[in-house]
């Protein structure tokens, strides 16, 4: 175990945010678990430990199915943040069995391989149209013009959100996701609460419309679940829709721009991809590993657990470092090298265990579709200016990615 003062890990340092991977290497070299005082968390940097802990039932995304805040030694969130926590705490990502099992079983019907495969022509057509508009304009912001609108449109289409209502979805999502950073500011909390209220009110009205007039969409499907064991409360339905939208595009957006930024920094790999489009599937996996969109995933310790001789007590919080695990040389040969032909690539960018990303197959289709469209329609795409990284650690992305055709 290493004390926080000795670590290079500093999630608020711009230099660390620009490239956290050397600091991760130091963490891995110095031990399997580290106490980080600023956030009162135990950092876990190794792939084997992260992978095992994601499947560990002594950990949980919540503790409230077993303990009160007081019993767990924690302070309840401030009352003014209640709208955010009500929304967040009823989504399946922050639930444990049996509630997690019930909701995931119902939602997973919309993400079966057959259902996702049926979406493929729609996703590919939309990606082609977005890239075509970018090419016609001679370039633009890859984030704004392609990376964002594609997954937002796909998940909104699945949920049955009318096109005319989609403009606020991305801003709402961004404001809510600000609360997932380490030690979010008061301003971030205020934005997240406002977005939670507005998004919830919108979905409550949409759900009422679907009850009166069902459609061929996921919200109507959730309403129509007649099995008492599966039925969702209205709050669970609202929280599920918000989670699907946030998780359904946030990682895809950031994977797209992080990936293309990495390709521009590795011109040899980009040239190989341009020469052989059959590399697209392995390129998608490697780019998600190389610059991981979700750097950290937190779990609560529900029962004492031991890691490398260190007992981590009930009530503690473990921060699993996905970005570090994806660069662990014990698992990945030469992990700092971008290798689009990497065959053995057990990255954990989609998590693992019961919280494995339910939308992973759809995300892969979206990432591959936009990549193919750009390779085909803009074969000489190039960077127009150096991108600026967002000042976030947990959700890793760029402010924009200016490109020229």
Secondary structure, 3 states (H helix, E strand, C coil): CECHHHCCCCCCCHHHHHCCHHHHHHHHHHCCCEEEHHHCEEEECCHHHHHHHCCCCCEECCCCCCCCCCCCCCCCCCHHHHHHHHHHHCCHHHCCCCHHHHHHHHHHHHHCHHHHHHHHHHHHHHHHHHHHHHHHCCEEEHHHHHHHHHHHHHHHHHHCCCHHHCHHHHHHHHHHHHHHCCCCCHHHHHHHHHHHHHHHHHHHHHHHHHHHCCCCCHHHHHHCCCCCCCCCCHHHHHHHHHHHHHHHHHHHHHHHHHHHHHHHHCHHHHHHHHHCHHHHHHHHHHHHHHCCCECEEEEEECCCEEECCEEECCCCEEEEEHHHHCCCCCCCCCCCCCCCCCCCCCCCCCCCHHHCCCCHHHHHHHHHHHHHHHHHHCCCCEECCCCCECCCCCECCECCCEEEC
